Amino acid sequence: MNHLLCNHSSSRAVLQLSSHMPTSLCRAQGLTPTAWQCWSLGGGVHSWQTSNASSITEFLLLAFMDTRELQLLHFWLFLGIYLAALLGNGLIITAVVCNHHLHSPMYFFLLNLSLLDLASISTTVPKAMANSLWDSKAISYLGCAAQVFLFVFFISAEFSLLTIMSYDRYMAICKPLHYGTLVGSRTCVHMAAAAWGSGFLYAVLHTANTFSIPLCQGNALDQFFCEIPQILKLSCSDAYLWEVWVIVVSIFVDFVCFLFIVLSYVQIFRAVLKIPSEQGRHKAFSMCLPHLAVVSLFISTVMVASLKPPSISSPMLDMVVAVLYSVVPPAVNPLIYSMRNQELKDTFKKLIQSALSQQQ
């Protein structure tokens, strides 16, 4: 697995020079001294390459590190978004748990979605805020691996859950007479468990593949969290192609789920348009449109991140796309679901009034 990638004419001379390299420079880059393989003179060290990912003790997250002002702006912006996500998803979780009228399949799945949103944004944003506040770039190797695992876990489980929620809406509107028997409480628990389980399997597969690849292009990531495409840029051989194939297969599976969601909503809209009363149509649309908006936001941002051509790639564009699919949805989803849902609005009002009355 070890690769010696030297661009000098005499690899033996380079290795002799590397033995005199100060260990402080190695540790400054998060490397053990034995990990140095190639370096060139010309006023300093221009490049370094490592033989194996195990020689890297930390990664450097370089997003928002240009100026101190940009770091502080990033901190306050992410703090506002994070607090909004905590408040919105926390209210939905509390409302569903406390109000027995919301103990139905739709709100059970919404509860799981809020839990996944809270978990996914808590995986990336707090560390990014801490780095910006304390003017730090470092994340440990194990911390980076944990971040990749948890983020892929929650994001994959969320997409599976959104697919299940489209099936739930299809059954509720297109087959209302059979809805109670086909989508019972036990079935809901099994489907939610399948969503979480599929996310776990995806996370194990992607994390194991990504961190088994030898890295020799440094330890700097042009991102505010450990993102798989950024880590693959550090690979020093064709070993990363296996993870690329895994990503392609994942995209294909996601595309099949997307087709299922689209077909479900085609049938749903056909059924809704046949409802004679305007009030009935309005109630059906209020149940489906928020979910469709959340699915569209999630899929569009993930597809842009996955299928973006390398020719238009840039650190700023990569960062903006990452914010769109990892930070924005968890903060916006509660707003989308509560805007047209009168039951949630009424429950929120009761919770707020109860909290204010207890303080008085």
ChimeraX attribute file (.defattr): number of C-alpha atoms within 10 A of each C-alpha:
attribute: neighborCount
match mode: 1-to-1
recipient: residues
	/A:1	9
	/A:2	13
	/A:3	15
	/A:4	13
	/A:5	16
	/A:6	16
	/A:7	11
	/A:8	12
	/A:9	8
	/A:10	9
	/A:11	15
	/A:12	10
	/A:13	10
	/A:14	17
	/A:15	15
	/A:16	11
	/A:17	15
	/A:18	18
	/A:19	13
	/A:20	9
	/A:21	15
	/A:22	10
	/A:23	14
	/A:24	12
	/A:25	13
	/A:26	17
	/A:27	14
	/A:28	10
	/A:29	18
	/A:30	21
	/A:31	23
	/A:32	18
	/A:33	18
	/A:34	14
	/A:35	19
	/A:36	21
	/A:37	23
	/A:38	21
	/A:39	19
	/A:40	16
	/A:41	9
	/A:42	6
	/A:43	6
	/A:44	8
	/A:45	12
	/A:46	10
	/A:47	13
	/A:48	19
	/A:49	22
	/A:50	28
	/A:51	22
	/A:52	19
	/A:53	22
	/A:54	16
	/A:55	19
	/A:56	22
	/A:57	17
	/A:58	21
	/A:59	24
	/A:60	23
	/A:61	21
	/A:62	18
	/A:63	22
	/A:64	24
	/A:65	19
	/A:66	9
	/A:67	9
	/A:68	13
	/A:69	12
	/A:70	13
	/A:71	22
	/A:72	18
	/A:73	14
	/A:74	19
	/A:75	20
	/A:76	14
	/A:77	12
	/A:78	19
	/A:79	15
	/A:80	13
	/A:81	18
	/A:82	22
	/A:83	12
	/A:84	17
	/A:85	26
	/A:86	20
	/A:87	15
	/A:88	21
	/A:89	26
	/A:90	16
	/A:91	19
	/A:92	25
	/A:93	19
	/A:94	14
	/A:95	25
	/A:96	19
	/A:97	15
	/A:98	13
	/A:99	14
	/A:100	9
	/A:101	12
	/A:102	16
	/A:103	14
	/A:104	15
	/A:105	20
	/A:106	16
	/A:107	19
	/A:108	19
	/A:109	20
	/A:110	23
	/A:111	20
	/A:112	19
	/A:113	26
	/A:114	24
	/A:115	18
	/A:116	23
	/A:117	26
	/A:118	21
	/A:119	18
	/A:120	23
	/A:121	23
	/A:122	19
	/A:123	20
	/A:124	20
	/A:125	21
	/A:126	15
	/A:127	18
	/A:128	23
	/A:129	22
	/A:130	13
	/A:131	21
	/A:132	24
	/A:133	16
	/A:134	10
	/A:135	15
	/A:136	16
	/A:137	21
	/A:138	20
	/A:139	21
	/A:140	14
	/A:141	21
	/A:142	12
	/A:143	15
	/A:144	20
	/A:145	19
	/A:146	16
	/A:147	22
	/A:148	24
	/A:149	23
	/A:150	22
	/A:151	25
	/A:152	24
	/A:153	26
	/A:154	27
	/A:155	24
	/A:156	23
	/A:157	27
	/A:158	26
	/A:159	21
	/A:160	22
	/A:161	25
	/A:162	23
	/A:163	21
	/A:164	21
	/A:165	27
	/A:166	23
	/A:167	17
	/A:168	20
	/A:169	22
	/A:170	23
	/A:171	19
	/A:172	21
	/A:173	18
	/A:174	18
	/A:175	14
	/A:176	13
	/A:177	11
	/A:178	11
	/A:179	16
	/A:180	13
	/A:181	10
	/A:182	16
	/A:183	18
	/A:184	12
	/A:185	15
	/A:186	10
	/A:187	13
	/A:188	20
	/A:189	15
	/A:190	11
	/A:191	18
	/A:192	22
	/A:193	15
	/A:194	16
	/A:195	23
	/A:196	21
	/A:197	16
	/A:198	19
	/A:199	25
	/A:200	18
	/A:201	15
	/A:202	21
	/A:203	23
	/A:204	16
	/A:205	15
	/A:206	20
	/A:207	21
	/A:208	14
	/A:209	17
	/A:210	24
	/A:211	22
	/A:212	15
	/A:213	24
	/A:214	24
	/A:215	28
	/A:216	26
	/A:217	17
	/A:218	22
	/A:219	24
	/A:220	19
	/A:221	23
	/A:222	20
	/A:223	22
	/A:224	23
	/A:225	25
	/A:226	24
	/A:227	19
	/A:228	20
	/A:229	17
	/A:230	16
	/A:231	24
	/A:232	21
	/A:233	16
	/A:234	21
	/A:235	24
	/A:236	22
	/A:237	15
	/A:238	9
	/A:239	17
	/A:240	22
	/A:241	14
	/A:242	13
	/A:243	22
	/A:244	17
	/A:245	11
	/A:246	15
	/A:247	17
	/A:248	14
	/A:249	12
	/A:250	15
	/A:251	16
	/A:252	12
	/A:253	12
	/A:254	18
	/A:255	14
	/A:256	12
	/A:257	17
	/A:258	19
	/A:259	13
	/A:260	16
	/A:261	20
	/A:262	16
	/A:263	14
	/A:264	19
	/A:265	19
	/A:266	13
	/A:267	13
	/A:268	22
	/A:269	17
	/A:270	11
	/A:271	16
	/A:272	20
	/A:273	14
	/A:274	9
	/A:275	13
	/A:276	9
	/A:277	10
	/A:278	11
	/A:279	10
	/A:280	13
	/A:281	17
	/A:282	13
	/A:283	13
	/A:284	20
	/A:285	16
	/A:286	17
	/A:287	18
	/A:288	20
	/A:289	15
	/A:290	20
	/A:291	19
	/A:292	18
	/A:293	13
	/A:294	18
	/A:295	22
	/A:296	13
	/A:297	17
	/A:298	22
	/A:299	16
	/A:300	13
	/A:301	18
	/A:302	19
	/A:303	15
	/A:304	15
	/A:305	19
	/A:306	14
	/A:307	10
	/A:308	14
	/A:309	9
	/A:310	7
	/A:311	6
	/A:312	8
	/A:313	10
	/A:314	11
	/A:315	13
	/A:316	13
	/A:317	13
	/A:318	20
	/A:319	17
	/A:320	13
	/A:321	18
	/A:322	20
	/A:323	17
	/A:324	18
	/A:325	20
	/A:326	21
	/A:327	21
	/A:328	19
	/A:329	22
	/A:330	29
	/A:331	24
	/A:332	18
	/A:333	24
	/A:334	25
	/A:335	17
	/A:336	17
	/A:337	22
	/A:338	18
	/A:339	12
	/A:340	18
	/A:341	14
	/A:342	11
	/A:343	13
	/A:344	20
	/A:345	16
	/A:346	12
	/A:347	20
	/A:348	17
	/A:349	12
	/A:350	14
	/A:351	17
	/A:352	12
	/A:353	11
	/A:354	11
	/A:355	11
	/A:356	10
	/A:357	9
	/A:358	8
	/A:359	6
	/A:360	5
